[in-house]
Amino acid sequence: MRYTESSKSIQNTVIYDGGCGLCQSLASWASEKTVKDLKFIDSESIEPENYGLSRKDFDKYIWLIQSDQKKIKGVFAIAEILKRMGFSWMILGFIILTPPFSFAATGVYALVAKNRKRFGNCCS
């Protein structure tokens, strides 16, 4: 299903790599635990230009496009998603955003993102 301009402005949108089994599994898990104001969309079902991004942007990061059109990427998007989950996950989201944990989280995110295709469908 293709999403249109009008559908993206309704809620906060999480865009993840739809060609990555790990990403699909984590997006599915997170969508079950977050509040209803997040819509999870796989990057292969939309045009990146509709969000002011490129296909390369989608290949590198998970994106949280907020309802006010603010774009948050990578580990910072993950932290914001976690903050919308239950209390324990919310605490983890705040920790991820706090130095020095944010530096470590950024490094871990970069390592996993770079190697995410190696996980294949092990998490599907």
MODELLER restraints for C-alpha pairs under 7 A, 6 or more apart:
rsr = mdl.restraints
at = mdl.atoms
rsr.add(forms.Gaussian(group=physical.xy_distance, feature=features.Distance(at['CA:1:A'], at['CA:45:A']), mean=6.32, stdev=0.5))
rsr.add(forms.Gaussian(group=physical.xy_distance, feature=features.Distance(at['CA:2:A'], at['CA:45:A']), mean=5.37, stdev=0.5))
rsr.add(forms.Gaussian(group=physical.xy_distance, feature=features.Distance(at['CA:2:A'], at['CA:46:A']), mean=5.70, stdev=0.5))
rsr.add(forms.Gaussian(group=physical.xy_distance, feature=features.Distance(at['CA:3:A'], at['CA:46:A']), mean=5.99, stdev=0.5))
rsr.add(forms.Gaussian(group=physical.xy_distance, feature=features.Distance(at['CA:5:A'], at['CA:50:A']), mean=6.52, stdev=0.5))
rsr.add(forms.Gaussian(group=physical.xy_distance, feature=features.Distance(at['CA:9:A'], at['CA:67:A']), mean=5.74, stdev=0.5))
rsr.add(forms.Gaussian(group=physical.xy_distance, feature=features.Distance(at['CA:10:A'], at['CA:67:A']), mean=6.73, stdev=0.5))
rsr.add(forms.Gaussian(group=physical.xy_distance, feature=features.Distance(at['CA:11:A'], at['CA:37:A']), mean=5.52, stdev=0.5))
rsr.add(forms.Gaussian(group=physical.xy_distance, feature=features.Distance(at['CA:11:A'], at['CA:38:A']), mean=6.21, stdev=0.5))
rsr.add(forms.Gaussian(group=physical.xy_distance, feature=features.Distance(at['CA:11:A'], at['CA:39:A']), mean=6.73, stdev=0.5))
rsr.add(forms.Gaussian(group=physical.xy_distance, feature=features.Distance(at['CA:11:A'], at['CA:67:A']), mean=5.27, stdev=0.5))
rsr.add(forms.Gaussian(group=physical.xy_distance, feature=features.Distance(at['CA:12:A'], at['CA:37:A']), mean=5.96, stdev=0.5))
rsr.add(forms.Gaussian(group=physical.xy_distance, feature=features.Distance(at['CA:12:A'], at['CA:38:A']), mean=4.94, stdev=0.5))
rsr.add(forms.Gaussian(group=physical.xy_distance, feature=features.Distance(at['CA:12:A'], at['CA:39:A']), mean=6.24, stdev=0.5))
rsr.add(forms.Gaussian(group=physical.xy_distance, feature=features.Distance(at['CA:12:A'], at['CA:64:A']), mean=6.93, stdev=0.5))
rsr.add(forms.Gaussian(group=physical.xy_distance, feature=features.Distance(at['CA:12:A'], at['CA:65:A']), mean=5.71, stdev=0.5))
rsr.add(forms.Gaussian(group=physical.xy_distance, feature=features.Distance(at['CA:12:A'], at['CA:66:A']), mean=4.38, stdev=0.5))
rsr.add(forms.Gaussian(group=physical.xy_distance, feature=features.Distance(at['CA:12:A'], at['CA:67:A']), mean=4.84, stdev=0.5))
rsr.add(forms.Gaussian(group=physical.xy_distance, feature=features.Distance(at['CA:13:A'], at['CA:38:A']), mean=5.62, stdev=0.5))
rsr.add(forms.Gaussian(group=physical.xy_distance, feature=features.Distance(at['CA:13:A'], at['CA:39:A']), mean=4.81, stdev=0.5))
rsr.add(forms.Gaussian(group=physical.xy_distance, feature=features.Distance(at['CA:13:A'], at['CA:40:A']), mean=6.01, stdev=0.5))
rsr.add(forms.Gaussian(group=physical.xy_distance, feature=features.Distance(at['CA:13:A'], at['CA:64:A']), mean=5.63, stdev=0.5))
rsr.add(forms.Gaussian(group=physical.xy_distance, feature=features.Distance(at['CA:13:A'], at['CA:65:A']), mean=5.04, stdev=0.5))
rsr.add(forms.Gaussian(group=physical.xy_distance, feature=features.Distance(at['CA:13:A'], at['CA:66:A']), mean=6.33, stdev=0.5))
rsr.add(forms.Gaussian(group=physical.xy_distance, feature=features.Distance(at['CA:14:A'], at['CA:38:A']), mean=6.70, stdev=0.5))
rsr.add(forms.Gaussian(group=physical.xy_distance, feature=features.Distance(at['CA:14:A'], at['CA:39:A']), mean=5.96, stdev=0.5))
rsr.add(forms.Gaussian(group=physical.xy_distance, feature=features.Distance(at['CA:14:A'], at['CA:40:A']), mean=4.72, stdev=0.5))
rsr.add(forms.Gaussian(group=physical.xy_distance, feature=features.Distance(at['CA:14:A'], at['CA:41:A']), mean=6.07, stdev=0.5))
rsr.add(forms.Gaussian(group=physical.xy_distance, feature=features.Distance(at['CA:14:A'], at['CA:63:A']), mean=5.57, stdev=0.5))
rsr.add(forms.Gaussian(group=physical.xy_distance, feature=features.Distance(at['CA:14:A'], at['CA:64:A']), mean=4.53, stdev=0.5))
rsr.add(forms.Gaussian(group=physical.xy_distance, feature=features.Distance(at['CA:14:A'], at['CA:65:A']), mean=6.36, stdev=0.5))
rsr.add(forms.Gaussian(group=physical.xy_distance, feature=features.Distance(at['CA:15:A'], at['CA:40:A']), mean=6.08, stdev=0.5))
rsr.add(forms.Gaussian(group=physical.xy_distance, feature=features.Distance(at['CA:15:A'], at['CA:41:A']), mean=4.99, stdev=0.5))
rsr.add(forms.Gaussian(group=physical.xy_distance, feature=features.Distance(at['CA:15:A'], at['CA:42:A']), mean=5.62, stdev=0.5))
rsr.add(forms.Gaussian(group=physical.xy_distance, feature=features.Distance(at['CA:15:A'], at['CA:43:A']), mean=5.67, stdev=0.5))
rsr.add(forms.Gaussian(group=physical.xy_distance, feature=features.Distance(at['CA:15:A'], at['CA:62:A']), mean=5.80, stdev=0.5))
rsr.add(forms.Gaussian(group=physical.xy_distance, feature=features.Distance(at['CA:15:A'], at['CA:63:A']), mean=5.06, stdev=0.5))
rsr.add(forms.Gaussian(group=physical.xy_distance, feature=features.Distance(at['CA:15:A'], at['CA:64:A']), mean=6.47, stdev=0.5))
rsr.add(forms.Gaussian(group=physical.xy_distance, feature=features.Distance(at['CA:16:A'], at['CA:23:A']), mean=6.47, stdev=0.5))
rsr.add(forms.Gaussian(group=physical.xy_distance, feature=features.Distance(at['CA:16:A'], at['CA:41:A']), mean=6.52, stdev=0.5))
rsr.add(forms.Gaussian(group=physical.xy_distance, feature=features.Distance(at['CA:16:A'], at['CA:42:A']), mean=5.09, stdev=0.5))
rsr.add(forms.Gaussian(group=physical.xy_distance, feature=features.Distance(at['CA:16:A'], at['CA:43:A']), mean=5.53, stdev=0.5))
rsr.add(forms.Gaussian(group=physical.xy_distance, feature=features.Distance(at['CA:16:A'], at['CA:62:A']), mean=4.84, stdev=0.5))
rsr.add(forms.Gaussian(group=physical.xy_distance, feature=features.Distance(at['CA:16:A'], at['CA:63:A']), mean=6.65, stdev=0.5))
rsr.add(forms.Gaussian(group=physical.xy_distance, feature=features.Distance(at['CA:17:A'], at['CA:23:A']), mean=6.01, stdev=0.5))
rsr.add(forms.Gaussian(group=physical.xy_distance, feature=features.Distance(at['CA:17:A'], at['CA:42:A']), mean=5.75, stdev=0.5))
rsr.add(forms.Gaussian(group=physical.xy_distance, feature=features.Distance(at['CA:17:A'], at['CA:43:A']), mean=5.27, stdev=0.5))
rsr.add(forms.Gaussian(group=physical.xy_distance, feature=features.Distance(at['CA:17:A'], at['CA:58:A']), mean=6.65, stdev=0.5))
rsr.add(forms.Gaussian(group=physical.xy_distance, feature=features.Distance(at['CA:17:A'], at['CA:59:A']), mean=6.58, stdev=0.5))
rsr.add(forms.Gaussian(group=physical.xy_distance, feature=features.Distance(at['CA:18:A'], at['CA:24:A']), mean=6.08, stdev=0.5))
rsr.add(forms.Gaussian(group=physical.xy_distance, feature=features.Distance(at['CA:18:A'], at['CA:42:A']), mean=4.44, stdev=0.5))
rsr.add(forms.Gaussian(group=physical.xy_distance, feature=features.Distance(at['CA:18:A'], at['CA:43:A']), mean=5.52, stdev=0.5))
rsr.add(forms.Gaussian(group=physical.xy_distance, feature=features.Distance(at['CA:18:A'], at['CA:44:A']), mean=5.71, stdev=0.5))
rsr.add(forms.Gaussian(group=physical.xy_distance, feature=features.Distance(at['CA:20:A'], at['CA:116:A']), mean=6.84, stdev=0.5))
rsr.add(forms.Gaussian(group=physical.xy_distance, feature=features.Distance(at['CA:20:A'], at['CA:117:A']), mean=5.94, stdev=0.5))
rsr.add(forms.Gaussian(group=physical.xy_distance, feature=features.Distance(at['CA:20:A'], at['CA:120:A']), mean=6.87, stdev=0.5))
rsr.add(forms.Gaussian(group=physical.xy_distance, feature=features.Distance(at['CA:21:A'], at['CA:120:A']), mean=5.61, stdev=0.5))
rsr.add(forms.Gaussian(group=physical.xy_distance, feature=features.Distance(at['CA:21:A'], at['CA:121:A']), mean=4.61, stdev=0.5))
rsr.add(forms.Gaussian(group=physical.xy_distance, feature=features.Distance(at['CA:21:A'], at['CA:123:A']), mean=6.17, stdev=0.5))
rsr.add(forms.Gaussian(group=physical.xy_distance, feature=features.Distance(at['CA:21:A'], at['CA:124:A']), mean=5.70, stdev=0.5))
rsr.add(forms.Gaussian(group=physical.xy_distance, feature=features.Distance(at['CA:22:A'], at['CA:116:A']), mean=6.66, stdev=0.5))
rsr.add(forms.Gaussian(group=physical.xy_distance, feature=features.Distance(at['CA:22:A'], at['CA:119:A']), mean=6.48, stdev=0.5))
rsr.add(forms.Gaussian(group=physical.xy_distance, feature=features.Distance(at['CA:22:A'], at['CA:121:A']), mean=6.76, stdev=0.5))
rsr.add(forms.Gaussian(group=physical.xy_distance, feature=features.Distance(at['CA:22:A'], at['CA:123:A']), mean=5.46, stdev=0.5))
rsr.add(forms.Gaussian(group=physical.xy_distance, feature=features.Distance(at['CA:22:A'], at['CA:124:A']), mean=6.96, stdev=0.5))
rsr.add(forms.Gaussian(group=physical.xy_distance, feature=features.Distance(at['CA:25:A'], at['CA:123:A']), mean=5.93, stdev=0.5))
rsr.add(forms.Gaussian(group=physical.xy_distance, feature=features.Distance(at['CA:25:A'], at['CA:124:A']), mean=5.59, stdev=0.5))
rsr.add(forms.Gaussian(group=physical.xy_distance, feature=features.Distance(at['CA:27:A'], at['CA:40:A']), mean=6.83, stdev=0.5))
rsr.add(forms.Gaussian(group=physical.xy_distance, feature=features.Distance(at['CA:31:A'], at['CA:40:A']), mean=6.76, stdev=0.5))
rsr.add(forms.Gaussian(group=physical.xy_distance, feature=features.Distance(at['CA:33:A'], at['CA:85:A']), mean=5.66, stdev=0.5))
rsr.add(forms.Gaussian(group=physical.xy_distance, feature=features.Distance(at['CA:34:A'], at['CA:84:A']), mean=5.59, stdev=0.5))
rsr.add(forms.Gaussian(group=physical.xy_distance, feature=features.Distance(at['CA:34:A'], at['CA:85:A']), mean=4.70, stdev=0.5))
rsr.add(forms.Gaussian(group=physical.xy_distance, feature=features.Distance(at['CA:35:A'], at['CA:84:A']), mean=6.25, stdev=0.5))
rsr.add(forms.Gaussian(group=physical.xy_distance, feature=features.Distance(at['CA:35:A'], at['CA:85:A']), mean=6.76, stdev=0.5))
rsr.add(forms.Gaussian(group=physical.xy_distance, feature=features.Distance(at['CA:43:A'], at['CA:58:A']), mean=6.39, stdev=0.5))
rsr.add(forms.Gaussian(group=physical.xy_distance, feature=features.Distance(at['CA:48:A'], at['CA:54:A']), mean=5.13, stdev=0.5))
rsr.add(forms.Gaussian(group=physical.xy_distance, feature=features.Distance(at['CA:48:A'], at['CA:55:A']), mean=5.86, stdev=0.5))
rsr.add(forms.Gaussian(group=physical.xy_distance, feature=features.Distance(at['CA:60:A'], at['CA:113:A']), mean=6.97, stdev=0.5))
rsr.add(forms.Gaussian(group=physical.xy_distance, feature=features.Distance(at['CA:61:A'], at['CA:73:A']), mean=5.93, stdev=0.5))
rsr.add(forms.Gaussian(group=physical.xy_distance, feature=features.Distance(at['CA:61:A'], at['CA:74:A']), mean=4.97, stdev=0.5))
rsr.add(forms.Gaussian(group=physical.xy_distance, feature=features.Distance(at['CA:62:A'], at['CA:73:A']), mean=5.69, stdev=0.5))
rsr.add(forms.Gaussian(group=physical.xy_distance, feature=features.Distance(at['CA:62:A'], at['CA:74:A']), mean=5.18, stdev=0.5))
rsr.add(forms.Gaussian(group=physical.xy_distance, feature=features.Distance(at['CA:62:A'], at['CA:77:A']), mean=6.87, stdev=0.5))
rsr.add(forms.Gaussian(group=physical.xy_distance, feature=features.Distance(at['CA:63:A'], at['CA:71:A']), mean=6.82, stdev=0.5))
rsr.add(forms.Gaussian(group=physical.xy_distance, feature=features.Distance(at['CA:63:A'], at['CA:72:A']), mean=5.74, stdev=0.5))
rsr.add(forms.Gaussian(group=physical.xy_distance, feature=features.Distance(at['CA:63:A'], at['CA:73:A']), mean=4.52, stdev=0.5))
rsr.add(forms.Gaussian(group=physical.xy_distance, feature=features.Distance(at['CA:63:A'], at['CA:74:A']), mean=6.49, stdev=0.5))
rsr.add(forms.Gaussian(group=physical.xy_distance, feature=features.Distance(at['CA:63:A'], at['CA:77:A']), mean=6.05, stdev=0.5))
rsr.add(forms.Gaussian(group=physical.xy_distance, feature=features.Distance(at['CA:64:A'], at['CA:71:A']), mean=5.86, stdev=0.5))
rsr.add(forms.Gaussian(group=physical.xy_distance, feature=features.Distance(at['CA:64:A'], at['CA:72:A']), mean=5.07, stdev=0.5))
rsr.add(forms.Gaussian(group=physical.xy_distance, feature=features.Distance(at['CA:64:A'], at['CA:73:A']), mean=6.25, stdev=0.5))
rsr.add(forms.Gaussian(group=physical.xy_distance, feature=features.Distance(at['CA:64:A'], at['CA:77:A']), mean=5.40, stdev=0.5))
rsr.add(forms.Gaussian(group=physical.xy_distance, feature=features.Distance(at['CA:65:A'], at['CA:71:A']), mean=4.66, stdev=0.5))
rsr.add(forms.Gaussian(group=physical.xy_distance, feature=features.Distance(at['CA:65:A'], at['CA:72:A']), mean=6.40, stdev=0.5))
rsr.add(forms.Gaussian(group=physical.xy_distance, feature=features.Distance(at['CA:75:A'], at['CA:105:A']), mean=6.68, stdev=0.5))
rsr.add(forms.Gaussian(group=physical.xy_distance, feature=features.Distance(at['CA:75:A'], at['CA:106:A']), mean=5.88, stdev=0.5))
rsr.add(forms.Gaussian(group=physical.xy_distance, feature=features.Distance(at['CA:75:A'], at['CA:109:A']), mean=6.01, stdev=0.5))
rsr.add(forms.Gaussian(group=physical.xy_distance, feature=features.Distance(at['CA:76:A'], at['CA:97:A']), mean=6.96, stdev=0.5))
rsr.add(forms.Gaussian(group=physical.xy_distance, feature=features.Distance(at['CA:79:A'], at['CA:93:A']), mean=4.14, stdev=0.5))
rsr.add(forms.Gaussian(group=physical.xy_distance, feature=features.Distance(at['CA:79:A'], at['CA:94:A']), mean=6.82, stdev=0.5))
rsr.add(forms.Gaussian(group=physical.xy_distance, feature=features.Distance(at['CA:79:A'], at['CA:96:A']), mean=6.10, stdev=0.5))
rsr.add(forms.Gaussian(group=physical.xy_distance, feature=features.Distance(at['CA:79:A'], at['CA:97:A']), mean=6.69, stdev=0.5))
rsr.add(forms.Gaussian(group=physical.xy_distance, feature=features.Distance(at['CA:80:A'], at['CA:93:A']), mean=6.28, stdev=0.5))
rsr.add(forms.Gaussian(group=physical.xy_distance, feature=features.Distance(at['CA:82:A'], at['CA:89:A']), mean=5.25, stdev=0.5))
rsr.add(forms.Gaussian(group=physical.xy_distance, feature=features.Distance(at['CA:82:A'], at['CA:90:A']), mean=5.29, stdev=0.5))
rsr.add(forms.Gaussian(group=physical.xy_distance, feature=features.Distance(at['CA:82:A'], at['CA:92:A']), mean=6.92, stdev=0.5))
rsr.add(forms.Gaussian(group=physical.xy_distance, feature=features.Distance(at['CA:82:A'], at['CA:93:A']), mean=4.92, stdev=0.5))
rsr.add(forms.Gaussian(group=physical.xy_distance, feature=features.Distance(at['CA:83:A'], at['CA:89:A']), mean=6.36, stdev=0.5))
rsr.add(forms.Gaussian(group=physical.xy_distance, feature=features.Distance(at['CA:83:A'], at['CA:90:A']), mean=3.82, stdev=0.5))
rsr.add(forms.Gaussian(group=physical.xy_distance, feature=features.Distance(at['CA:83:A'], at['CA:93:A']), mean=5.02, stdev=0.5))
rsr.add(forms.Gaussian(group=physical.xy_distance, feature=features.Distance(at['CA:83:A'], at['CA:94:A']), mean=6.89, stdev=0.5))
rsr.add(forms.Gaussian(group=physical.xy_distance, feature=features.Distance(at['CA:84:A'], at['CA:90:A']), mean=6.35, stdev=0.5))
rsr.add(forms.Gaussian(group=physical.xy_distance, feature=features.Distance(at['CA:95:A'], at['CA:101:A']), mean=6.52, stdev=0.5))
rsr.add(forms.Gaussian(group=physical.xy_distance, feature=features.Distance(at['CA:96:A'], at['CA:102:A']), mean=4.93, stdev=0.5))
rsr.add(forms.Gaussian(group=physical.xy_distance, feature=features.Distance(at['CA:96:A'], at['CA:105:A']), mean=6.23, stdev=0.5))
